[in-house]
Amino acid sequence: MDFTLFLQQFLNGLSIGSVYAIFALGYTLVFSILGIINFAHGAVFTLGAYFTYSLAGGAFGFNGLLANASLPIQLPFVIALFIGSIFAGLAGVVVERLAFRPLRARGADPLLTLVSSLGAAVVIVNVIQYLVGAEIYTFPANAYGNLPAAINFGTTARPVMIRTVQVVIFGVSALIVMVLTYLISYTKTGKALQAVAEDATTSSLLGINTERFIVLTFFLSGFLGGLAGTLVGSSVSIAGPYFGIAFGLKGLGVIVLGGLGNIPGAVLGGLVIGLAEAFVPSDYSGYKEAIAFALLFIMLLVRPQGLLGRARVTKV
């Protein structure tokens, strides 16, 4: 592999890895607060893409209850992306209210909560299919404005062409990670979230409204999932209601690889898996999806706590 091809694949890997990262951050936030995996996160990812598509003026296909329907408004893509992600965040709050809070109030086993979130994911996916069918929807080519189709990161003699949408995705993802890191590390809200994650009972005794911060966590998780769904959908397409399922499974690989509940670990894990997929030879591209789980398996054998996770010491 010459340097030009290496650089092109490296930049492609950073682009897709950054999407994996912000998607996995949604998993990480919920796990860090409640110590459980929200399997409905992949379905919220799908919802975000559909919300943005409809707000940007997209029309639905010929199947489903909303066949051939479209909203009477057409928002600019950036605004539609932001509002669609907010709707996805609100969907995350609804999932928390219906699938998590009742079981948490009863002190149910975490495994039951896991099953409940999986059921919520199935319901969301089936509702989407009932409303808009299973067609593939594509965002307009000029969704990001009148930008060139590709940007040359090389020279005229040795061009390294990267699709502009991938550059935008990487930029947006990097911005989101920086904003979230600042929110968690340097604001009063972030400090309160850290306190709840460390010990919810003690935090409550100190005057922190733990339920409010749990709701905030699910909103942020849903917002990040919806944002990631739209970014992926704008790069390829919205491949039907099950669009987010593969990403949901891959997101699990990302957070385990980086370290459960570790925000920098989720970012690093996403980038590692994105880069690993980018360098899969074209002859073996059909096996690209197995990369995340191969890395996950190896990590569980070599370093179960993940790349940046800390080993837990059990006191006897």
LUMZATI-942489 format. One record per residue (C-alpha): residue number from 0; residue in one letter; x, y, z. Coordinates in steps of 0.05 Angstrom, whole numbers, plus 5000, padded with zeros to 4 digits. Layout:
// LUMZATI-942489
  seq  type     u     v     w
  NUM     a     X     Y     Z
...
// end
This chain:
// LUMZATI-942489
  seq  type     u     v     w
    0     m  5000  5000  5000
    1     d  5030  5067  4979
    2     f  5026  5128  5023
    3     t  4970  5161  4982
    4     l  4924  5101  4991
    5     f  4944  5095  5063
    6     l  4926  5168  5077
    7     q  4860  5161  5041
    8     q  4841  5099  5081
    9     f  4865  5132  5145
   10     l  4820  5192  5135
   11     n  4761  5148  5116
   12     g  4772  5108  5180
   13     l  4773  5172  5222
   14     s  4707  5193  5191
   15     i  4668  5129  5205
   16     g  4704  5119  5271
   17     s  4681  5187  5295
   18     v  4609  5168  5282
   19     y  4619  5103  5320
   20     a  4648  5145  5377
   21     i  4589  5193  5385
   22     f  4540  5135  5379
   23     a  4577  5096  5432
   24     l  4578  5157  5477
   25     g  4503  5149  5484
   26     y  4513  5079  5510
   27     t  4569  5102  5556
   28     l  4529  5158  5588
   29     v  4472  5112  5608
   30     f  4519  5057  5631
   31     s  4559  5105  5673
   32     i  4497  5129  5710
   33     l  4455  5065  5716
   34     g  4505  5010  5703
   35     i  4462  4979  5648
   36     i  4462  4975  5572
   37     n  4406  5010  5536
   38     f  4390  4965  5477
   39     a  4338  5015  5452
   40     h  4395  5063  5434
   41     g  4401  5033  5363
   42     a  4327  5045  5351
   43     v  4333  5117  5374
   44     f  4392  5123  5326
   45     t  4344  5103  5270
   46     l  4290  5152  5295
   47     g  4339  5210  5291
   48     a  4353  5197  5218
   49     y  4278  5193  5201
   50     f  4262  5256  5241
   51     t  4315  5296  5204
   52     y  4295  5267  5137
   53     s  4222  5288  5146
   54     l  4241  5357  5174
   55     a  4286  5370  5115
   56     g  4227  5360  5069
   57     g  4235  5287  5051
   58     a  4173  5249  5027
   59     f  4159  5178  5049
   60     g  4147  5120  5001
   61     f  4086  5081  4980
   62     n  4081  5035  5041
   63     g  4060  5047  5112
   64     l  4008  5090  5145
   65     l  4044  5154  5123
   66     a  4051  5131  5050
   67     n  4069  5189  5004
   68     a  4065  5238  5062
   69     s  4112  5295  5077
   70     l  4113  5355  5124
   71     p  4087  5421  5097
   72     i  4154  5453  5116
   73     q  4224  5442  5091
   74     l  4278  5464  5140
   75     p  4351  5475  5121
   76     f  4390  5411  5134
   77     v  4431  5437  5192
   78     i  4369  5462  5229
   79     a  4332  5397  5213
   80     l  4392  5358  5240
   81     f  4391  5396  5306
   82     i  4315  5391  5315
   83     g  4313  5318  5294
   84     s  4367  5302  5345
   85     i  4326  5338  5399
   86     f  4266  5295  5380
   87     a  4310  5234  5385
   88     g  4332  5258  5454
   89     l  4259  5264  5475
   90     a  4247  5194  5449
   91     g  4304  5171  5494
   92     v  4268  5204  5553
   93     v  4204  5167  5535
   94     v  4243  5101  5534
   95     e  4270  5117  5603
   96     r  4200  5133  5630
   97     l  4168  5070  5601
   98     a  4223  5017  5600
   99     f  4271  5037  5656
  100     r  4238  5078  5711
  101     p  4182  5030  5731
  102     l  4232  4973  5739
  103     r  4282  5018  5776
  104     a  4228  5040  5824
  105     r  4214  4967  5841
  106     g  4288  4952  5849
  107     a  4284  4900  5793
  108     d  4343  4858  5772
  109     p  4387  4894  5720
  110     l  4376  4836  5672
  111     l  4301  4852  5670
  112     t  4318  4924  5652
  113     l  4362  4898  5596
  114     v  4305  4856  5569
  115     s  4257  4915  5577
  116     s  4302  4961  5535
  117     l  4308  4906  5482
  118     g  4232  4903  5480
  119     a  4229  4979  5472
  120     a  4276  4974  5413
  121     v  4232  4922  5379
  122     v  4170  4965  5390
  123     i  4204  5027  5361
  124     v  4229  4990  5299
  125     n  4160  4960  5286
  126     v  4125  5026  5295
  127     i  4173  5058  5244
  128     q  4159  5002  5195
  129     y  4084  5009  5206
  130     l  4085  5084  5194
  131     v  4134  5092  5136
  132     g  4148  5022  5109
  133     a  4216  4991  5098
  134     e  4240  5031  5038
  135     i  4310  5061  5033
  136     y  4310  5137  5039
  137     t  4365  5182  5014
  138     f  4382  5253  5034
  139     p  4391  5303  4978
  140     a  4461  5309  4948
  141     n  4464  5382  4969
  142     a  4445  5369  5042
  143     y  4508  5403  5066
  144     g  4501  5462  5018
  145     n  4540  5477  4954
  146     l  4603  5443  4977
  147     p  4646  5404  4928
  148     a  4632  5330  4924
  149     a  4703  5314  4948
  150     i  4763  5349  4978
  151     n  4834  5335  4956
  152     f  4880  5325  5016
  153     g  4939  5308  4972
  154     t  4972  5343  4913
  155     t  4952  5352  4841
  156     a  5001  5297  4821
  157     r  4980  5250  4877
  158     p  4909  5267  4897
  159     v  4878  5240  4961
  160     m  4804  5250  4949
  161     i  4757  5246  5009
  162     r  4683  5256  5003
  163     t  4663  5323  5032
  164     v  4607  5291  5072
  165     q  4659  5249  5109
  166     v  4700  5310  5126
  167     v  4637  5345  5152
  168     i  4619  5284  5193
  169     f  4688  5282  5225
  170     g  4685  5356  5241
  171     v  4615  5352  5271
  172     s  4635  5290  5311
  173     a  4698  5323  5338
  174     l  4658  5385  5358
  175     i  4606  5342  5394
  176     v  4660  5304  5432
  177     m  4693  5369  5454
  178     v  4627  5400  5477
  179     l  4607  5337  5515
  180     t  4676  5332  5547
  181     y  4671  5405  5570
  182     l  4600  5394  5595
  183     i  4619  5333  5636
  184     s  4686  5358  5662
  185     y  4678  5433  5673
  186     t  4606  5450  5687
  187     k  4563  5444  5750
  188     t  4515  5399  5712
  189     g  4573  5354  5691
  190     k  4599  5350  5763
  191     a  4529  5330  5786
  192     l  4526  5276  5733
  193     q  4593  5249  5756
  194     a  4568  5249  5828
  195     v  4505  5210  5809
  196     a  4547  5161  5769
  197     e  4593  5151  5828
  198     d  4539  5140  5881
  199     a  4466  5158  5867
  200     t  4444  5148  5939
  201     t  4497  5194  5969
  202     s  4484  5245  5914
  203     s  4411  5246  5933
  204     l  4428  5256  6006
  205     l  4471  5316  5986
  206     g  4412  5349  5952
  207     i  4422  5327  5880
  208     n  4358  5309  5844
  209     t  4382  5242  5817
  210     e  4318  5228  5776
  211     r  4325  5294  5739
  212     f  4397  5278  5721
  213     i  4379  5208  5699
  214     v  4327  5239  5651
  215     l  4381  5288  5627
  216     t  4427  5229  5614
  217     f  4376  5194  5571
  218     f  4362  5258  5534
  219     l  4436  5269  5518
  220     s  4443  5195  5500
  221     g  4383  5200  5452
  222     f  4408  5265  5423
  223     l  4476  5235  5408
  224     g  4444  5173  5378
  225     g  4398  5213  5334
  226     l  4455  5257  5311
  227     a  4497  5196  5293
  228     g  4438  5166  5256
  229     t  4430  5227  5212
  230     l  4505  5233  5199
  231     v  4508  5161  5175
  232     g  4443  5168  5136
  233     s  4469  5230  5100
  234     s  4533  5192  5082
  235     v  4500  5129  5055
  236     s  4424  5125  5063
  237     i  4371  5107  5114
  238     a  4368  5032  5101
  239     g  4300  5019  5131
  240     p  4274  5011  5203
  241     y  4330  4962  5222
  242     f  4381  5014  5201
  243     g  4407  5024  5272
  244     i  4409  4951  5295
  245     a  4478  4936  5265
  246     f  4505  5001  5294
  247     g  4474  4983  5362
  248     l  4513  4917  5363
  249     k  4576  4951  5339
  250     g  4568  5005  5392
  251     l  4572  4950  5445
  252     g  4639  4929  5416
  253     v  4663  5001  5418
  254     i  4646  5013  5491
  255     v  4675  4947  5514
  256     l  4738  4959  5473
  257     g  4747  5029  5502
  258     g  4725  5012  5572
  259     l  4654  5009  5600
  260     g  4630  5076  5625
  261     n  4693  5112  5602
  262     i  4679  5172  5556
  263     p  4750  5179  5527
  264     g  4750  5103  5520
  265     a  4687  5106  5478
  266     v  4719  5157  5432
  267     l  4783  5117  5426
  268     g  4746  5052  5416
  269     g  4704  5082  5360
  270     l  4766  5109  5324
  271     v  4803  5043  5331
  272     i  4745  5003  5301
  273     g  4734  5054  5246
  274     l  4808  5052  5226
  275     a  4809  4976  5230
  276     e  4750  4972  5183
  277     a  4780  5022  5135
  278     f  4842  4980  5125
  279     v  4805  4915  5110
  280     p  4828  4894  5040
  281     s  4775  4904  4987
  282     d  4775  4829  4971
  283     y  4751  4817  5043
  284     s  4703  4876  5049
  285     g  4645  4828  5062
  286     y  4678  4811  5129
  287     k  4685  4883  5151
  288     e  4627  4878  5200
  289     a  4664  4824  5238
  290     i  4721  4871  5256
  291     a  4687  4902  5316
  292     f  4671  4836  5347
  293     a  4738  4805  5331
  294     l  4771  4863  5368
  295     l  4721  4856  5424
  296     f  4737  4783  5432
  297     i  4812  4796  5433
  298     m  4804  4853  5483
  299     l  4762  4809  5530
  300     l  4818  4758  5530
  301     v  4876  4806  5537
  302     r  4848  4865  5576
  303     p  4777  4855  5600
  304     q  4771  4925  5628
  305     g  4782  4956  5559
  306     l  4835  5003  5532
  307     l  4823  5059  5582
  308     g  4781  5023  5633
  309     r  4804  5009  5703
  310     a  4805  4939  5732
  311     r  4754  4930  5788
  312     v  4782  4905  5854
  313     t  4734  4861  5892
  314     k  4740  4869  5967
  315     v  4729  4807  6009
// end
